[in-house]
Amino acid sequence: MEQKLSLKRLFELYDEMLRVPHRAEIHRELQDEDDLFLLLVYSEMLGVPNPAFYYTLELYPYIIETFHEWHLRMGMDKSPLQGIRCC
């Protein structure tokens, strides 16, 4: 039993060693995908035509909490939308 636990721990350490150099890159890629998705969802409010606006409108209650971090990451000091006050 003790040998199985140590072998399992060895595999966990090996897996962690492979992930460490790429952790920041993976985080950056996931954040870029998230930013693109939020831009698509908020594009109609920013003045960019969005053919799927009716469907993305249903997502607003779920993503409104992340709007403040998103517009700060995009370089906007204040909220660009009139209907959403977060700052």
N, C-alpha and C positions, 0 to 999 in steps of 0.2 A: 504494500500500500504506500509506504514511504517513497519508494522508487517511482511510482506512478505520479505522485504529487511533484516530485522534483523534476521529472521529465516534462510534465505539464508546465511547470514554471519556466523551464528552459525554453520551451516553445513560445511561451508568452514573451519572454525577454528577447528572443530572436525576432519575433514579430514586431515588437516595439522598436528594436534597433533599425528595422527596415522602414518603419513609418516616420521616425523622427526627422530625417532630412527633408521629407516631403510634406510635413504637416503644415507649414506656412503656405506652401504653394496650393495645397488642397483647400485650405481655408480661403485663400484669395480667389480661387476659381469658384467656390460655392458662393462667395459674396458677390462676385461679378454676375453669376446667374440670377441671384436674388435681386440685384439692382436692375437687371434687364427686365425681369418679371414685373417689378414694381413700376418701372417706366412704362411698360405696356399697359398695366392696369390704370395708372394715373394719366396716361397720354391724352385722353379726351379732355380732362380738366386743364391740362397744360396747353391745349389748343392744337394738338396733333390728332387728326382724324383716326379713330379706332373702330374698325368694322365690328369688333366683338364687344363693344361697349356695354351692350345690354347684359351680356353674360359676365363680364368682369365687374359690373355693378354689384352683383351678389357677393363678391369677395371683400368689399370695403370693410364691413364690420370685423372681419378676421385680420386684416392687415393694417388697420388704422393705427394700431399701437406701434408699428415699426416705421411709420411715416416720418417721424421726427429724426430718427437716426439716418434714414435714407436721404432726406433732403440735406442734412448736414454733410454726409459723405459725398454728395453730388456737388458740394461747394455753394449751396444756397444758404445764406445766413438766416433768412426768414422764410416762412412757409410761402411757396409760390401760389397757393390756392386760397381763394377767398373764403370758401366754405369750411375749410379745415384750419383751425387755430391750434397750434401746438407749441408755439414759442412764447 
